[in-house]
Amino acid sequence: MTVKLYEWPPSRSQRVRWVLQELDVPFDVRSGKDLIGSDELKCVHPQGKIPAIEDDGRPLFESVAICTWLADKHADKGLIAPSGTWERALHDQWCAFTLSEVEAHLWTMARNAFIYSEDQQSQEAGAQAHREAQVGLKTLDDHLGQHEYMVGDTFSATDIIVGFVANWAKAIGLLDQFSNVSAFNDRMLARPHCPMSEE
């Protein structure tokens, strides 16, 4: 059966689309902001959030979990290191680090800039998240100063996860002092299957 992707770009669903396109896996799409919170989407994601997929009728949500599953399912494409290898541990490490030490802070900044209503926004929380995101970006910048890719010497699903965050950071002006992350972002955008390059 075909994978069904629930998406609404620009969002983390771009990670999943990117993986599917790199794997050359056929997929159907349900797209639109109106999907968020809908009864239809809640059948796939209990909170009605994007991204989510159905694979052989089975629901799966959270972009990193989806990307990892798809890359594992199509292991012959070489988009992720096999389970039990050191490179796979590094994939898990950099995905967890990027989500907790950079992306979470970018999301806090967004919430307090334009998502929350004005009476719920906190300039202090937004400023603190800005500082914390820069700390995480510095770690990525140091790593990418020594490596072309996040794990090993070839493009992988890890680069897709980190690449989405790098592009988000660049879009809000956070990469000016992180030249290695900025160059990495440019390399990711140059890939033919990168959905962010279409924006």
Protein Blocks (a to p, Z undefined) as FASTA:
>chain_A
ZZddddddddfklmmmmmmmmnopacdddedjklgopaklmmmmmnlpacdddeehiace
hjklmmmmmmmmmmmnopaccehiaklmmmmmmmmmmmmmmmmmmmmmmmmmmmpcfklp
cfklmmmmmmmmmmmmmmmmmmmmmpfbfnhjbdcfklmmmmmmmmmmmmnopmmmmmkl
mmmmmmmmmpmklmklmZZ
